[in-house]
Amino acid sequence: MAINYLCPHCKGYISLNDAVVFSVKASGNKRGLISLKTELGNYAVDKNPEFDFHEGEELDFYCPICHTELASDVHGKLARIIMVDENKTEFDILFSRRAGQKSTYKIIGETMEIFGDDSAEYIDFINLSMNF
């Protein structure tokens, strides 16, 4: 079984081959689809060349199936999806909504894996949310 990514709201499969697909809204109400690599820590982005946004811009991520915003409760600048591994274990995946920022967190219970050069920016917020 391959690793799959799900919308936390509708539980629909939002991954296809080696990419996770999102509906995205950028500034100026520009909208488009983007895909991010399923490999955590790989920050390659595929999008239509006409769908422009700039480095550092905050993007709104939506499920391409149910169209619910994928904002995280931990921090407003993070998005949240679910990863299901080969053993059917579910992990919360949090990632930065800021274009070009390399911050990803894989969380289950009180265990967290961190990916990306910019991950220190949100680590305190995530640690606080994990301590009940």
CYANA upper distance limits for C-alpha pairs under 8 A (distance plus 0.5 A):
  1 MET  CA     85 ASP  CA      8.49
  1 MET  CA     86 GLU  CA      5.68
  2 ALA  CA     85 ASP  CA      7.44
  2 ALA  CA     86 GLU  CA      6.20
  3 ILE  CA     83 MET  CA      7.50
  3 ILE  CA     84 VAL  CA      6.20
  3 ILE  CA     85 ASP  CA      5.10
  3 ILE  CA     86 GLU  CA      6.24
  4 ASN  CA     13 TYR  CA      7.51
  4 ASN  CA     14 ILE  CA      8.42
  4 ASN  CA     15 SER  CA      6.62
  4 ASN  CA     83 MET  CA      6.24
  4 ASN  CA     84 VAL  CA      5.68
  4 ASN  CA     85 ASP  CA      7.14
  5 TYR  CA     13 TYR  CA      6.47
  5 TYR  CA     14 ILE  CA      6.26
  5 TYR  CA     15 SER  CA      5.87
  5 TYR  CA     20 VAL  CA      7.43
  5 TYR  CA     81 ILE  CA      7.42
  5 TYR  CA     82 ILE  CA      6.02
  5 TYR  CA     83 MET  CA      5.00
  5 TYR  CA     84 VAL  CA      6.71
  6 LEU  CA     11 LYS  CA      5.73
  6 LEU  CA     12 GLY  CA      5.89
  6 LEU  CA     13 TYR  CA      5.20
  6 LEU  CA     14 ILE  CA      5.97
  6 LEU  CA     15 SER  CA      7.83
  6 LEU  CA     81 ILE  CA      6.63
  6 LEU  CA     82 ILE  CA      5.54
  6 LEU  CA     83 MET  CA      6.86
  6 LEU  CA     84 VAL  CA      8.23
  7 CYS  CA     11 LYS  CA      5.29
  7 CYS  CA     12 GLY  CA      5.99
  7 CYS  CA     13 TYR  CA      7.24
  7 CYS  CA     14 ILE  CA      7.08
  7 CYS  CA     63 CYS  CA      6.67
  7 CYS  CA     70 LEU  CA      8.22
  7 CYS  CA     81 ILE  CA      6.02
  7 CYS  CA     82 ILE  CA      6.84
  8 PRO  CA     70 LEU  CA      8.26
  8 PRO  CA     80 ARG  CA      7.97
  8 PRO  CA     81 ILE  CA      6.12
  8 PRO  CA     82 ILE  CA      6.44
  9 HIS  CA     66 CYS  CA      8.46
  9 HIS  CA     68 THR  CA      7.68
 10 CYS  CA     65 ILE  CA      8.43
 10 CYS  CA     66 CYS  CA      6.93
 12 GLY  CA     65 ILE  CA      7.26
 14 ILE  CA     20 VAL  CA      6.18
 14 ILE  CA     21 VAL  CA      6.14
 14 ILE  CA     22 PHE  CA      7.95
 14 ILE  CA     63 CYS  CA      7.86
 14 ILE  CA     64 PRO  CA      7.63
 14 ILE  CA     65 ILE  CA      8.14
 15 SER  CA     19 ALA  CA      6.07
 15 SER  CA     20 VAL  CA      4.66
 15 SER  CA     21 VAL  CA      6.53
 15 SER  CA     38 THR  CA      8.05
 16 LEU  CA     20 VAL  CA      6.82
 16 LEU  CA     21 VAL  CA      7.97
 18 ASP  CA     37 LYS  CA      6.27
 18 ASP  CA     38 THR  CA      5.80
 18 ASP  CA     39 GLU  CA      8.03
 19 ALA  CA     35 SER  CA      6.16
 19 ALA  CA     36 LEU  CA      5.85
 19 ALA  CA     37 LYS  CA      4.93
 19 ALA  CA     38 THR  CA      5.54
 20 VAL  CA     35 SER  CA      5.74
 20 VAL  CA     36 LEU  CA      5.73
 20 VAL  CA     37 LYS  CA      6.70
 20 VAL  CA     38 THR  CA      6.48
 21 VAL  CA     33 LEU  CA      7.44
 21 VAL  CA     34 ILE  CA      6.38
 21 VAL  CA     35 SER  CA      4.92
 21 VAL  CA     36 LEU  CA      7.21
 21 VAL  CA     64 PRO  CA      7.49
 22 PHE  CA     33 LEU  CA      6.13
 22 PHE  CA     34 ILE  CA      5.99
 22 PHE  CA     35 SER  CA      6.69
 22 PHE  CA     61 PHE  CA      6.77
 22 PHE  CA     62 TYR  CA      6.41
 22 PHE  CA     63 CYS  CA      6.29
 22 PHE  CA     64 PRO  CA      5.99
 23 SER  CA     31 ARG  CA      7.84
 23 SER  CA     32 GLY  CA      6.39
 23 SER  CA     33 LEU  CA      5.11
 23 SER  CA     34 ILE  CA      7.07
 23 SER  CA     61 PHE  CA      6.52
 23 SER  CA     62 TYR  CA      5.52
 23 SER  CA     63 CYS  CA      6.66
 23 SER  CA     64 PRO  CA      5.70
 23 SER  CA     67 HIS  CA      8.07
 24 VAL  CA     31 ARG  CA      6.13
 24 VAL  CA     32 GLY  CA      5.95
 24 VAL  CA     33 LEU  CA      6.37
 24 VAL  CA     34 ILE  CA      7.41
 24 VAL  CA     59 LEU  CA      7.01
 24 VAL  CA     60 ASP  CA      6.03
 24 VAL  CA     61 PHE  CA      5.28
 24 VAL  CA     62 TYR  CA      6.52
 25 LYS  CA     29 ASN  CA      6.61
 25 LYS  CA     30 LYS  CA      6.13
 25 LYS  CA     31 ARG  CA      4.99
 25 LYS  CA     32 GLY  CA      7.21
 25 LYS  CA     59 LEU  CA      6.35
 25 LYS  CA     60 ASP  CA      5.59
 25 LYS  CA     61 PHE  CA      7.27
 26 ALA  CA     30 LYS  CA      5.61
 26 ALA  CA     31 ARG  CA      6.74
 26 ALA  CA     53 PHE  CA      6.86
 26 ALA  CA     57 GLU  CA      8.10
 26 ALA  CA     58 GLU  CA      7.63
 26 ALA  CA     59 LEU  CA      5.56
 26 ALA  CA     60 ASP  CA      7.11
 27 SER  CA     53 PHE  CA      7.97
 27 SER  CA     57 GLU  CA      8.21
 27 SER  CA     58 GLU  CA      8.42
 27 SER  CA     59 LEU  CA      8.02
 30 LYS  CA     51 PHE  CA      7.78
 30 LYS  CA     52 ASP  CA      8.41
 31 ARG  CA     51 PHE  CA      7.64
 32 GLY  CA     47 LYS  CA      8.16
 32 GLY  CA     48 ASN  CA      7.99
 32 GLY  CA     51 PHE  CA      6.57
 33 LEU  CA     47 LYS  CA      6.78
 33 LEU  CA     48 ASN  CA      7.93
 34 ILE  CA     45 VAL  CA      7.28
 34 ILE  CA     46 ASP  CA      6.10
 34 ILE  CA     47 LYS  CA      5.15
 34 ILE  CA     48 ASN  CA      8.08
 35 SER  CA     45 VAL  CA      6.29
 35 SER  CA     46 ASP  CA      5.67
 35 SER  CA     47 LYS  CA      7.15
 36 LEU  CA     43 TYR  CA      7.28
 36 LEU  CA     44 ALA  CA      6.67
 36 LEU  CA     45 VAL  CA      5.55
 36 LEU  CA     46 ASP  CA      7.20
 37 LYS  CA     42 ASN  CA      6.59
 37 LYS  CA     43 TYR  CA      7.26
 37 LYS  CA     44 ALA  CA      6.78
 37 LYS  CA     45 VAL  CA      7.67
 38 THR  CA     42 ASN  CA      8.21
 40 LEU  CA    104 THR  CA      7.75
 40 LEU  CA    115 PHE  CA      7.33
 41 GLY  CA    102 LYS  CA      8.16
 41 GLY  CA    104 THR  CA      7.52
 41 GLY  CA    115 PHE  CA      5.67
 41 GLY  CA    116 GLY  CA      6.24
 43 TYR  CA    102 LYS  CA      7.34
 47 LYS  CA     51 PHE  CA      7.34
 53 PHE  CA     57 GLU  CA      7.30
 53 PHE  CA     99 ALA  CA      8.34
 54 HIS  CA     99 ALA  CA      7.43
 55 GLU  CA     98 ARG  CA      8.12
 55 GLU  CA     99 ALA  CA      5.60
 55 GLU  CA    100 GLY  CA      5.89
 56 GLY  CA     98 ARG  CA      5.78
 56 GLY  CA     99 ALA  CA      5.48
 56 GLY  CA    100 GLY  CA      6.60
 56 GLY  CA    101 GLN  CA      7.47
 57 GLU  CA     98 ARG  CA      5.90
 57 GLU  CA     99 ALA  CA      5.91
 58 GLU  CA     77 LYS  CA      8.04
 58 GLU  CA     97 ARG  CA      5.94
 58 GLU  CA     98 ARG  CA      4.79
 58 GLU  CA     99 ALA  CA      6.73
 59 LEU  CA     97 ARG  CA      5.83
 59 LEU  CA     98 ARG  CA      6.62
 59 LEU  CA     99 ALA  CA      7.35
 60 ASP  CA     69 GLU  CA      7.61
 60 ASP  CA     70 LEU  CA      8.29
 60 ASP  CA     71 ALA  CA      8.20
 60 ASP  CA     97 ARG  CA      7.28
 61 PHE  CA     69 GLU  CA      6.37
 61 PHE  CA     70 LEU  CA      6.06
 61 PHE  CA     71 ALA  CA      7.67
 61 PHE  CA     79 ALA  CA      7.39
 61 PHE  CA     97 ARG  CA      7.87
 62 TYR  CA     67 HIS  CA      5.78
 62 TYR  CA     68 THR  CA      5.88
 62 TYR  CA     69 GLU  CA      4.80
 62 TYR  CA     70 LEU  CA      5.82
 63 CYS  CA     67 HIS  CA      5.15
 63 CYS  CA     68 THR  CA      6.01
 63 CYS  CA     69 GLU  CA      7.02
 63 CYS  CA     70 LEU  CA      7.17
 70 LEU  CA     79 ALA  CA      5.80
 70 LEU  CA     80 ARG  CA      6.01
 70 LEU  CA     81 ILE  CA      7.41
 71 ALA  CA     76 GLY  CA      7.06
 71 ALA  CA     77 LYS  CA      8.20
 71 ALA  CA     78 LEU  CA      6.68
 71 ALA  CA     79 ALA  CA      4.87
 71 ALA  CA     80 ARG  CA      6.43
 72 SER  CA     76 GLY  CA      6.77
 72 SER  CA     77 LYS  CA      8.26
 72 SER  CA     78 LEU  CA      5.95
 72 SER  CA     79 ALA  CA      5.34
 72 SER  CA     80 ARG  CA      5.55
 72 SER  CA     94 LEU  CA      7.65
 74 VAL  CA     78 LEU  CA      7.99
 74 VAL  CA    125 PHE  CA      7.10
 74 VAL  CA    126 ILE  CA      6.77
 74 VAL  CA    129 SER  CA      6.87
 75 HIS  CA    122 TYR  CA      8.24
 75 HIS  CA    125 PHE  CA      7.33
 75 HIS  CA    126 ILE  CA      8.40
 77 LYS  CA     96 SER  CA      6.58
 77 LYS  CA     97 ARG  CA      6.07
 77 LYS  CA     98 ARG  CA      7.65
 78 LEU  CA     94 LEU  CA      6.59
 78 LEU  CA     95 PHE  CA      5.81
 78 LEU  CA     96 SER  CA      5.06
 78 LEU  CA     97 ARG  CA      5.84
 79 ALA  CA     94 LEU  CA      6.00
 79 ALA  CA     95 PHE  CA      5.88
 79 ALA  CA     96 SER  CA      6.76
 79 ALA  CA     97 ARG  CA      6.55
 80 ARG  CA     92 ASP  CA      7.29
 80 ARG  CA     93 ILE  CA      6.09
 80 ARG  CA     94 LEU  CA      5.09
 80 ARG  CA     95 PHE  CA      7.15
 81 ILE  CA     92 ASP  CA      6.63
 81 ILE  CA     93 ILE  CA      5.78
 81 ILE  CA     94 LEU  CA      7.18
 82 ILE  CA     90 GLU  CA      7.04
 82 ILE  CA     91 PHE  CA      6.19
 82 ILE  CA     92 ASP  CA      5.34
 82 ILE  CA     93 ILE  CA      6.18
 83 MET  CA     90 GLU  CA      6.14
 83 MET  CA     91 PHE  CA      5.64
 83 MET  CA     92 ASP  CA      6.87
 83 MET  CA     93 ILE  CA      7.01
 84 VAL  CA     88 LYS  CA      5.88
 84 VAL  CA     89 THR  CA      5.93
 84 VAL  CA     90 GLU  CA      5.06
 84 VAL  CA     91 PHE  CA      6.93
 85 ASP  CA     89 THR  CA      5.99
 85 ASP  CA     90 GLU  CA      7.24
 90 GLU  CA    108 ILE  CA      7.85
 91 PHE  CA    106 LYS  CA      6.74
 91 PHE  CA    107 ILE  CA      5.93
 91 PHE  CA    108 ILE  CA      5.61
 92 ASP  CA    105 TYR  CA      8.39
 92 ASP  CA    106 LYS  CA      6.35
 92 ASP  CA    107 ILE  CA      5.56
 92 ASP  CA    108 ILE  CA      6.93
 93 ILE  CA    104 THR  CA      7.51
 93 ILE  CA    105 TYR  CA      6.12
 93 ILE  CA    106 LYS  CA      5.28
 93 ILE  CA    107 ILE  CA      6.89
 94 LEU  CA    104 THR  CA      6.15
 94 LEU  CA    105 TYR  CA      5.60
 94 LEU  CA    106 LYS  CA      7.21
 95 PHE  CA    103 SER  CA      6.05
 95 PHE  CA    104 THR  CA      4.83
 95 PHE  CA    105 TYR  CA      6.87
 96 SER  CA    101 GLN  CA      6.83
 96 SER  CA    102 LYS  CA      7.53
 96 SER  CA    103 SER  CA      5.96
 96 SER  CA    104 THR  CA      7.22
 97 ARG  CA    101 GLN  CA      8.32
101 GLN  CA    118 ASP  CA      6.75
102 LYS  CA    115 PHE  CA      8.00
102 LYS  CA    116 GLY  CA      5.09
102 LYS  CA    117 ASP  CA      6.21
102 LYS  CA    118 ASP  CA      5.59
102 LYS  CA    119 SER  CA      7.07
103 SER  CA    114 ILE  CA      8.21
103 SER  CA    115 PHE  CA      6.56
103 SER  CA    116 GLY  CA      5.37
103 SER  CA    117 ASP  CA      7.33
103 SER  CA    118 ASP  CA      5.70
103 SER  CA    119 SER  CA      4.69
103 SER  CA    120 ALA  CA      8.34
104 THR  CA    114 ILE  CA      6.56
104 THR  CA    115 PHE  CA      5.51
104 THR  CA    116 GLY  CA      6.74
104 THR  CA    119 SER  CA      7.00
105 TYR  CA    112 MET  CA      7.10
105 TYR  CA    113 GLU  CA      6.25
105 TYR  CA    114 ILE  CA      5.30
105 TYR  CA    115 PHE  CA      6.71
105 TYR  CA    119 SER  CA      8.36
106 LYS  CA    112 MET  CA      6.00
106 LYS  CA    113 GLU  CA      5.54
106 LYS  CA    114 ILE  CA      7.04
107 ILE  CA    111 THR  CA      6.25
107 ILE  CA    112 MET  CA      4.96
107 ILE  CA    113 GLU  CA      7.07
108 ILE  CA    112 MET  CA      7.04
109 GLY  CA    130 MET  CA      7.94
110 GLU  CA    130 MET  CA      6.33
110 GLU  CA    131 ASN  CA      8.17
114 ILE  CA    119 SER  CA      7.27
115 PHE  CA    119 SER  CA      6.99
119 SER  CA    123 ILE  CA      7.09
120 ALA  CA    124 ASP  CA      8.37
122 TYR  CA    126 ILE  CA      6.89
123 ILE  CA    127 ASN  CA      6.56
124 ASP  CA    128 LEU  CA      6.63
125 PHE  CA    129 SER  CA      6.78
126 ILE  CA    130 MET  CA      6.80
127 ASN  CA    131 ASN  CA      6.99
128 LEU  CA    132 PHE  CA      8.48
